[in-house]
Structures are given as C-alpha cells and as structure tokens.
C-alpha cells in the first residue's frame, strides 16, 4: 500500500477479521493464563491496527471503512461485556469465547477467498498475496500443532481450515498467475 500509494487489489476484510480474531484469542489466552496466546495475539493486533490505519489513509471510502471498524469494535465490546457480566462460570465463559474465536478464525482464513469468482473469471491472482498465503499456511499449521500439543480443540479446529484455504490459494497461484507472462509469485504487499 505504501509503495504503490493506493489500495487497488487489496481487500479490507482480512485486516478487520484478523484484528477481531487477535483480540478474541488474546482474551482467550488471558482466561487460560496462556502467555503464548496473549503475546502473539497482542503483537498481531498491533500489526493489524497499523495495516488498517494505512489502508484507511490511502482509501477514498474512509467513512464506510470507519463504520465497519466501529461496528466490529461495538460487537467486540458487547460480547466482552456479556462474557464478563452475564456468564459467571469460568469454564462456560472459556467455552463460549472459544466458540466465537473459532468462528472468527475460520472467517479470517476464508476472507481472502472472497474474490474467488473474480480470480476464476479473470484467470488472475492479482488480488492475492503469495507471501501472505505462505505466512497463513505456516501460521495455521503452527497453531494447529500447538493446539494438539495443548489438547485444546478450540485452537486446533479453526486453524485446520487455514491449512486447507492456503492450499486452495496455492492451487490458484499455480493455475492463475498474477499475469500470464510472469512467474505466479509476487512480492508481499506491506
């Protein structure tokens, strides 16, 4: 975004879903006293916030995007308030939060495929980042293994689709390069 000074072919949805996802998993880690979850997700949220601010800076639709950020913040605050005031049993709180985190993680992993019809129609992966796909594959694999290590299926179940969606995106890069005359991989958009 910074080098091109625009947001053409860059989706906003993955940034907002990942930020929400990071906050949910941070709280989940806090409830479990899991410093790994807390540390990784606080760093992730900070990075996603930087990406969102950069996206907003270069966007001509700031009002619409800020409304989405505000809606996500309101939903998160409402759910946090519900968990902290209504749900009194710690295991139930952890379970409900785990289910919501699973949903957001699956949404985060599916969000880059929102342009699937466009990719197939144009026969180009110009709107996808190859290096982000590599990072997603490695991250979802790592979290899946970490979840197995902890025997925590709230971590395993949502990260397994990340592996599958990454493999789908690798297939898309293989079959639909960003431009017909170039190698299918392109630099990551920062």
Secondary structure, DSSP 8 states (H G I E B T S, - for coil): -TTTTS-TT--SHHHHHHHHHHHHHHHHHHHHT-HHHHHHHHHHHHHHHHHHHHHHHH-S-HHHHHHHHHHHHHHHHHHHHHHHHT---HHHHHHHHHHHHHHHHHHHHHHGGGGHHHHHHHT--TTS-HHHHHHHHHHHHHHHHHHHHHT-HHHHHHHHHHHHHHHHHHHHHHHS-SSTTS-S------
